[in-house]
Amino acid sequence: MIDLSGRVAIVTGAGGGLGRSHAMLLAARGARVVVNDLGLDAAQAVVSEIEAAGGKAMAVAASVTDQEAVDAMVEHVIDQWGKIDILVNNAGILRDTTFAKMDLADFRLVVDVHLMGAVYCTKAVWEHMRSRNYGRIVMTTSSSGLYGNFGQSNYGAAKMALVGLMQTLSLEGARNDIRVNCIAPTAATQMLDGLLPQAELDLLRPDFVSPGLIALVGEDAPTRTILCAGAGSFETAHVTLTPGMFLGDGPDVPDRIVENWTQITSRDGEILPEAGERQGRLELQNAGYSRDTTGEN
């Protein structure tokens, strides 16, 4: 059983929906939970639920897009509870429309909330976690970012950017046991009202997603994982690299790429790179280059 007793967790956007569900389950597993939301009343209502169930929580009203407010929240939590072990970057909004009709102010707003909000919150706890050699951070990505979704160019761009952030922070945090993962939820929240049939919404309760979150923040949590969750089903998504082929240089290479498209895109033997540099090493290998371990090429 994943026991979070003694852990301190911050959940952003936790006044309702997925954030509330995450906060409730974190508290049920023993964590002290900081319930963050734009509105203090919504956050306090969740705190009251947690306390009524025997848990411990505090409400903090702050916008994740306000760096000073985020820094103040983190300082307050450390002053009150001494540490922060877990950060769940959950806060988000939607401004859906096709790219042709989209106001770029709405594009920027969605990126600011989802991406920069997660950046501000993560930056605020990063050095604290490094100094303690422990941290569990979860970014909330989406299938809209991983695979695209009509009318969600702003949301999809922000959500895929969080995957890139997770990929790098998981590498940078490894030496200090800071494990960074993504969760890609499918859940019936206010953001999905009117978008899906009621029968589907009934199956996509937020509390079906939160067990996946718990698996990403425990002592033995993985790192650099994209866990998809919805309706009680769990999957993982991966950014892979095909073996490809060497075509060299010359004026006919663009045409040869097209001619060999089937082999270049074949997923037989694809790999999951351990870091971005793996692409370059694969390409050098395909080109017939091998690195001499003595330092001579």
DRENTIBA-299689 format. One line per 10 residues: number of its first residue (from 1); for each residue x, z, y of C-alpha. Coordinates in Angstrom, 2 decimals. Example, Ala and Ser with C-alpha at 12.3 -4.5 7.8 and 13.67 -1.06 7.14 Angstrom:
! DRENTIBA-299689
1	12.30 7.80 -4.50  13.67 7.14 -1.06
! end
This chain:
! DRENTIBA-299689
1	0.00 0.00 0.00  1.26 -0.89 3.45  1.52 2.43 5.27  1.94 2.24 9.04  1.91 5.98 9.65  4.20 6.86 12.54  4.31 3.29 13.87  3.26 2.35 17.40  1.58 -1.02 17.89  0.50 -2.98 20.97
11	-2.30 -5.51 20.51  -3.04 -7.77 23.48  -6.51 -9.11 24.10  -7.89 -6.35 21.87  -11.13 -5.60 23.68  -13.08 -7.72 21.22  -12.92 -10.38 18.53  -9.68 -10.73 16.57  -7.77 -8.29 18.73  -10.34 -5.56 18.13
21	-10.27 -6.24 14.40  -6.45 -6.12 14.36  -6.41 -2.88 16.32  -8.99 -1.22 14.07  -7.11 -2.13 10.87  -3.72 -1.15 12.28  -5.16 2.25 13.15  -6.80 2.56 9.74  -3.36 2.04 8.19  -1.93 4.88 10.27
31	-0.50 3.22 13.37  -1.04 4.52 16.88  -2.51 1.53 18.70  -2.29 0.40 22.31  -5.47 -1.56 23.00  -4.70 -4.01 25.79  -7.32 -6.11 27.52  -8.12 -7.47 30.95  -11.00 -5.02 31.29  -10.49 -1.30 30.86
41	-14.08 -0.75 29.69  -13.70 -3.19 26.77  -10.35 -1.69 25.79  -11.67 1.87 26.03  -14.67 0.99 23.85  -12.29 -0.07 21.06  -10.22 3.08 21.56  -13.39 5.13 21.15  -14.16 3.33 17.88  -10.66 4.00 16.59
51	-10.80 7.66 17.55  -14.24 8.06 16.00  -12.75 6.79 12.74  -9.96 9.38 12.93  -7.26 7.15 14.43  -5.19 7.41 17.58  -5.22 4.84 20.38  -4.84 4.35 24.11  -6.38 1.75 26.41  -4.30 -0.23 28.89
61	-5.86 -2.78 31.21  -3.40 -5.53 32.13  -3.23 -9.29 32.24  -0.54 -10.70 29.98  0.17 -13.27 32.70  1.26 -10.49 35.08  4.86 -9.72 34.17  5.03 -6.57 36.28  1.84 -5.22 34.70  3.18 -5.99 31.22
71	6.47 -4.23 31.97  4.56 -1.24 33.30  2.40 -1.14 30.17  5.44 -1.10 27.90  7.13 1.61 29.98  3.95 3.69 29.87  3.67 3.39 26.09  7.30 4.41 25.58  6.85 7.35 27.96  3.72 8.51 26.12
81	4.58 7.73 22.51  8.35 7.31 22.53  8.65 3.87 21.00  7.08 0.52 20.16  7.39 -0.81 16.62  4.83 -3.60 16.54  3.69 -6.21 19.06  0.72 -8.45 18.33  0.46 -11.29 20.87  -3.23 -12.05 20.52
91	-4.59 -12.60 24.04  -5.94 -16.07 24.66  -8.48 -18.30 26.39  -9.95 -21.76 25.98  -10.49 -24.52 28.53  -11.52 -27.36 26.22  -12.00 -30.95 27.32  -10.37 -34.28 26.59  -6.99 -34.89 28.20  -8.46 -37.69 30.32
101	-10.93 -35.27 31.92  -8.74 -32.19 31.99  -7.83 -30.54 35.26  -4.12 -29.79 35.06  -4.80 -26.35 36.52  -6.69 -25.59 33.30  -3.79 -26.94 31.26  -1.38 -24.62 33.07  -3.74 -21.63 32.79  -4.01 -21.95 29.01
111	-0.23 -22.31 28.66  0.30 -19.33 30.96  -2.00 -17.05 28.95  -1.00 -18.05 25.43  2.67 -18.95 25.79  3.93 -17.13 28.87  1.77 -14.12 28.10  3.48 -13.83 24.72  6.87 -14.40 26.37  6.31 -11.62 28.92
121	5.11 -9.15 26.31  7.89 -10.00 23.87  10.58 -9.85 26.54  9.27 -6.45 27.64  9.74 -4.94 24.15  12.74 -6.97 22.97  15.63 -4.79 24.17  13.78 -1.65 23.11  13.39 -3.04 19.58  17.01 -4.22 19.52
131	18.26 -0.79 20.52  16.26 0.81 17.70  17.14 -1.89 15.14  13.50 -2.31 14.25  10.61 -4.47 15.38  7.68 -6.49 14.08  6.27 -9.20 16.35  3.38 -11.54 15.59  2.50 -14.64 17.61  -1.00 -16.06 17.32
141	-0.72 -19.78 16.71  -3.48 -22.16 15.63  -4.24 -25.16 13.47  -4.94 -26.89 16.79  -1.25 -26.64 17.56  -0.01 -27.25 14.04  -2.20 -30.28 13.35  -4.04 -31.16 16.55  -7.67 -30.82 17.52  -9.78 -33.14 19.69
151	-10.26 -31.80 23.19  -7.60 -29.10 22.92  -4.40 -30.65 24.24  -3.68 -27.61 26.42  -4.50 -25.08 23.72  -2.66 -27.05 21.02  0.46 -27.43 23.16  0.56 -23.71 23.90  -0.05 -22.73 20.30  2.67 -25.01 18.91
161	5.06 -23.70 21.55  4.54 -20.23 20.07  5.77 -21.55 16.72  8.98 -22.71 18.37  9.35 -19.34 20.06  8.88 -17.59 16.72  11.39 -19.83 14.96  14.17 -18.97 17.39  13.36 -15.28 17.90  13.29 -14.72 14.15
171	16.90 -15.94 14.04  18.01 -13.98 17.09  16.28 -10.80 15.96  17.49 -10.81 12.35  20.60 -8.68 12.88  18.45 -5.94 14.45  15.69 -6.10 11.83  13.23 -7.62 14.28  10.94 -9.78 12.17  8.91 -12.40 13.98
181	6.01 -14.29 12.45  2.96 -16.35 13.37  -0.61 -15.97 12.26  -2.95 -18.96 12.49  -6.48 -17.54 12.31  -9.80 -19.22 11.75  -12.33 -16.70 13.01  -15.71 -16.58 14.69  -14.91 -15.18 18.11  -16.44 -15.79 21.54
191	-14.12 -18.77 21.89  -15.96 -20.52 19.03  -19.52 -19.81 20.17  -21.57 -22.99 19.90  -18.78 -24.97 18.27  -19.59 -24.30 14.58  -22.79 -23.93 12.53  -23.97 -20.34 12.13  -23.48 -20.45 8.36  -19.77 -21.14 8.90
201	-19.46 -18.55 11.64  -20.88 -15.93 9.27  -18.05 -16.64 6.82  -15.35 -16.57 9.49  -15.49 -12.93 10.49  -12.39 -11.67 12.36  -11.97 -8.82 9.87  -11.22 -11.42 7.19  -8.09 -12.42 9.16  -6.64 -9.01 10.01
211	-5.35 -8.19 6.48  -2.96 -11.11 6.98  -1.71 -9.50 10.16  -1.03 -6.23 8.34  1.11 -8.12 5.80  3.25 -9.42 8.70  3.98 -6.05 10.34  4.84 -3.70 7.48  8.24 -2.34 6.51  8.74 -5.18 4.01
221	7.24 -7.91 6.20  8.62 -11.44 5.95  10.09 -13.19 8.96  9.73 -16.75 10.26  6.44 -17.27 8.44  3.34 -19.12 9.62  0.47 -17.41 7.82  -2.91 -19.13 8.02  -5.98 -16.98 7.46  -9.74 -17.38 7.47
231	-12.83 -16.53 5.40  -10.68 -14.34 3.15  -8.32 -17.22 2.29  -4.60 -17.20 3.10  -2.12 -20.08 3.23  1.26 -20.81 4.79  2.20 -23.74 7.00  5.71 -25.20 7.16  7.74 -27.47 9.42  9.72 -29.52 6.91
241	12.36 -32.27 6.98  12.39 -35.33 4.74  15.68 -36.51 3.15  15.48 -39.70 5.20  18.09 -42.44 4.87  21.20 -43.71 6.61  20.80 -46.97 8.55  23.89 -46.90 10.75  23.96 -48.67 14.08  23.61 -52.23 15.30
251	21.02 -54.39 17.01  18.81 -54.66 13.92  18.40 -50.90 13.30  14.98 -50.64 15.02  13.67 -53.36 12.70  15.29 -51.75 9.65  13.61 -48.45 10.53  10.24 -50.19 10.32  11.21 -51.99 7.11  12.26 -48.71 5.49
261	9.48 -46.57 6.90  8.12 -45.63 3.48  11.44 -44.18 2.34  12.18 -42.50 5.68  8.83 -40.70 5.61  8.78 -39.95 1.88  8.31 -36.22 1.31  10.02 -36.28 -2.07  12.84 -33.78 -1.82  11.86 -32.53 1.62
271	13.46 -29.28 2.77  12.56 -26.30 4.92  15.50 -26.07 7.35  16.95 -22.61 7.89  17.65 -23.52 11.54  17.45 -26.51 13.87  21.08 -27.43 13.22  20.11 -28.34 9.66  18.71 -31.66 10.91  22.08 -32.64 12.35
281	23.92 -31.61 9.19  21.54 -33.66 7.07  22.07 -36.69 9.28  25.86 -36.33 9.10  25.59 -35.98 5.33  23.47 -39.14 5.14  26.13 -40.88 7.20  28.74 -39.98 4.59  30.43 -37.25 6.62  31.61 -34.09 4.89
291	33.19 -31.14 6.65  36.61 -30.13 5.38  36.60 -26.37 4.85  40.26 -26.30 5.96  39.17 -27.41 9.41  40.32 -31.03 9.04  37.75 -33.85 8.77
! end
